[in-house]
Amino acid sequence: MCGIACIVTKTSLDNTILCLRRMAKSLSHKGSDDEGFYEKNTKDAKYTIGLAHRRLSIIDLSSGK
């Protein structure tokens, strides 16, 4: 099983990254093999969007990432 978390906020990217890391840590029971993060400001710079994921490799393909 894997886990995905998302945040949309008006705060800075630095705060978003910290929040994403905490969310990914809370999903660690969903997968302990890999994790990833993505954060980006919207074009108008009003919002920051962040994604975090945790991966559990049950059948690990070479292209699994």
FIKOLZA-1660 file (N, C-alpha, C; in steps of 0.1 Angstrom, whole numbers, plus 5000, padded with zeros to 4 digits):
% residues 65
   i   px   py   pz ch aa at
   1 5008 4988 5000  A  M  N
   1 5000 5000 5000  A  M CA
   1 5009 5012 5000  A  M  C
   2 5004 5023 4994  A  C  N
   2 5012 5035 4993  A  C CA
   2 5003 5047 4999  A  C  C
   3 5009 5058 5002  A  G  N
   3 5002 5069 5007  A  G CA
   3 5005 5082 5000  A  G  C
   4 4995 5091 4999  A  I  N
   4 4997 5104 4992  A  I CA
   4 4991 5114 5001  A  I  C
   5 4997 5126 5002  A  A  N
   5 4992 5137 5009  A  A CA
   5 4994 5150 5000  A  A  C
   6 4985 5159 5002  A  C  N
   6 4985 5172 4995  A  C CA
   6 4982 5184 5004  A  C  C
   7 4987 5195 5000  A  I  N
   7 4984 5207 5007  A  I CA
   7 4984 5219 4997  A  I  C
   8 4974 5228 4999  A  V  N
   8 4973 5240 4992  A  V CA
   8 4972 5251 5002  A  V  C
   9 4982 5261 5002  A  T  N
   9 4982 5271 5012  A  T CA
   9 4987 5284 5007  A  T  C
  10 4985 5294 5015  A  K  N
  10 4990 5308 5012  A  K CA
  10 5003 5311 5018  A  K  C
  11 5009 5301 5026  A  T  N
  11 5021 5304 5032  A  T CA
  11 5033 5302 5023  A  T  C
  12 5045 5304 5028  A  S  N
  12 5057 5303 5020  A  S CA
  12 5061 5289 5017  A  S  C
  13 5069 5287 5007  A  L  N
  13 5074 5274 5003  A  L CA
  13 5081 5267 5015  A  L  C
  14 5089 5274 5023  A  D  N
  14 5096 5268 5034  A  D CA
  14 5087 5262 5044  A  D  C
  15 5076 5268 5047  A  N  N
  15 5066 5262 5056  A  N CA
  15 5059 5250 5050  A  N  C
  16 5057 5251 5037  A  T  N
  16 5050 5240 5030  A  T CA
  16 5059 5227 5030  A  T  C
  17 5072 5229 5028  A  I  N
  17 5081 5217 5028  A  I CA
  17 5081 5211 5042  A  I  C
  18 5082 5219 5053  A  L  N
  18 5081 5213 5066  A  L CA
  18 5068 5205 5069  A  L  C
  19 5057 5211 5064  A  C  N
  19 5044 5205 5066  A  C CA
  19 5044 5192 5058  A  C  C
  20 5049 5192 5045  A  L  N
  20 5049 5180 5037  A  L CA
  20 5057 5169 5044  A  L  C
  21 5068 5172 5049  A  R  N
  21 5077 5162 5056  A  R CA
  21 5069 5156 5068  A  R  C
  22 5062 5164 5076  A  R  N
  22 5055 5159 5087  A  R CA
  22 5043 5150 5082  A  R  C
  23 5037 5154 5071  A  M  N
  23 5026 5145 5066  A  M CA
  23 5031 5132 5061  A  M  C
  24 5043 5132 5054  A  A  N
  24 5049 5120 5049  A  A CA
  24 5053 5111 5060  A  A  C
  25 5058 5117 5071  A  K  N
  25 5062 5109 5083  A  K CA
  25 5049 5102 5089  A  K  C
  26 5038 5109 5089  A  S  N
  26 5026 5103 5094  A  S CA
  26 5021 5092 5085  A  S  C
  27 5025 5091 5073  A  L  N
  27 5021 5081 5063  A  L CA
  27 5031 5070 5063  A  L  C
  28 5041 5070 5071  A  S  N
  28 5052 5060 5070  A  S CA
  28 5047 5046 5071  A  S  C
  29 5036 5043 5078  A  H  N
  29 5030 5030 5079  A  H CA
  29 5024 5025 5066  A  H  C
  30 5022 5034 5056  A  K  N
  30 5017 5031 5043  A  K CA
  30 5028 5026 5034  A  K  C
  31 5040 5029 5037  A  G  N
  31 5051 5025 5028  A  G CA
  31 5064 5030 5033  A  G  C
  32 5074 5021 5034  A  S  N
  32 5087 5025 5040  A  S CA
  32 5098 5025 5030  A  S  C
  33 5095 5022 5017  A  D  N
  33 5106 5019 5008  A  D CA
  33 5110 5032 5000  A  D  C
  34 5102 5042 4999  A  D  N
  34 5106 5054 4992  A  D CA
  34 5096 5065 4996  A  D  C
  35 5101 5077 4994  A  E  N
  35 5092 5089 4996  A  E CA
  35 5096 5100 4986  A  E  C
  36 5087 5108 4983  A  G  N
  36 5090 5119 4974  A  G CA
  36 5081 5131 4977  A  G  C
  37 5086 5143 4972  A  F  N
  37 5080 5156 4975  A  F CA
  37 5080 5164 4963  A  F  C
  38 5069 5173 4962  A  Y  N
  38 5068 5182 4951  A  Y CA
  38 5061 5195 4956  A  Y  C
  39 5067 5206 4954  A  E  N
  39 5061 5218 4958  A  E CA
  39 5063 5229 4947  A  E  C
  40 5053 5237 4945  A  K  N
  40 5053 5247 4935  A  K CA
  40 5044 5259 4938  A  K  C
  41 5048 5271 4935  A  N  N
  41 5039 5282 4936  A  N CA
  41 5030 5283 4924  A  N  C
  42 5018 5288 4925  A  T  N
  42 5009 5290 4914  A  T CA
  42 5015 5302 4906  A  T  C
  43 5011 5303 4894  A  K  N
  43 5016 5314 4885  A  K CA
  43 5014 5328 4891  A  K  C
  44 5003 5330 4897  A  D  N
  44 5000 5343 4903  A  D CA
  44 5007 5345 4917  A  D  C
  45 5014 5334 4922  A  A  N
  45 5021 5334 4934  A  A CA
  45 5012 5336 4947  A  A  C
  46 4999 5334 4945  A  K  N
  46 4990 5335 4957  A  K CA
  46 4990 5322 4965  A  K  C
  47 4993 5311 4959  A  Y  N
  47 4992 5298 4967  A  Y CA
  47 5005 5290 4964  A  Y  C
  48 5007 5281 4974  A  T  N
  48 5017 5271 4972  A  T CA
  48 5010 5257 4972  A  T  C
  49 5014 5249 4963  A  I  N
  49 5008 5235 4962  A  I CA
  49 5019 5225 4965  A  I  C
  50 5016 5216 4974  A  G  N
  50 5026 5206 4978  A  G CA
  50 5020 5192 4978  A  G  C
  51 5028 5182 4973  A  L  N
  51 5025 5168 4973  A  L CA
  51 5036 5160 4980  A  L  C
  52 5032 5150 4987  A  A  N
  52 5041 5140 4993  A  A CA
  52 5036 5126 4991  A  A  C
  53 5045 5117 4990  A  H  N
  53 5041 5103 4988  A  H CA
  53 5050 5094 4996  A  H  C
  54 5045 5082 5000  A  R  N
  54 5053 5071 5006  A  R CA
  54 5050 5059 4997  A  R  C
  55 5060 5051 4995  A  R  N
  55 5059 5039 4986  A  R CA
  55 5063 5027 4993  A  R  C
  56 5055 5016 4991  A  L  N
  56 5058 5003 4995  A  L CA
  56 5060 4994 4983  A  L  C
  57 5072 4989 4982  A  S  N
  57 5076 4980 4970  A  S CA
  57 5072 4966 4973  A  S  C
  58 5061 4961 4968  A  I  N
  58 5057 4947 4969  A  I CA
  58 5063 4940 4957  A  I  C
  59 5060 4944 4945  A  I  N
  59 5066 4939 4933  A  I CA
  59 5074 4950 4927  A  I  C
  60 5087 4950 4929  A  D  N
  60 5095 4962 4925  A  D CA
  60 5099 4960 4911  A  D  C
  61 5094 4968 4902  A  L  N
  61 5098 4969 4888  A  L CA
  61 5110 4978 4887  A  L  C
  62 5118 4976 4877  A  S  N
  62 5129 4985 4875  A  S CA
  62 5125 4999 4873  A  S  C
  63 5113 5001 4868  A  S  N
  63 5108 5014 4865  A  S CA
  63 5098 5018 4876  A  S  C
  64 5099 5013 4888  A  G  N
  64 5089 5015 4899  A  G CA
  64 5088 5029 4903  A  G  C
  65 5098 5037 4902  A  K  N
  65 5097 5051 4907  A  K CA
  65 5088 5059 4898  A  K  C
% end
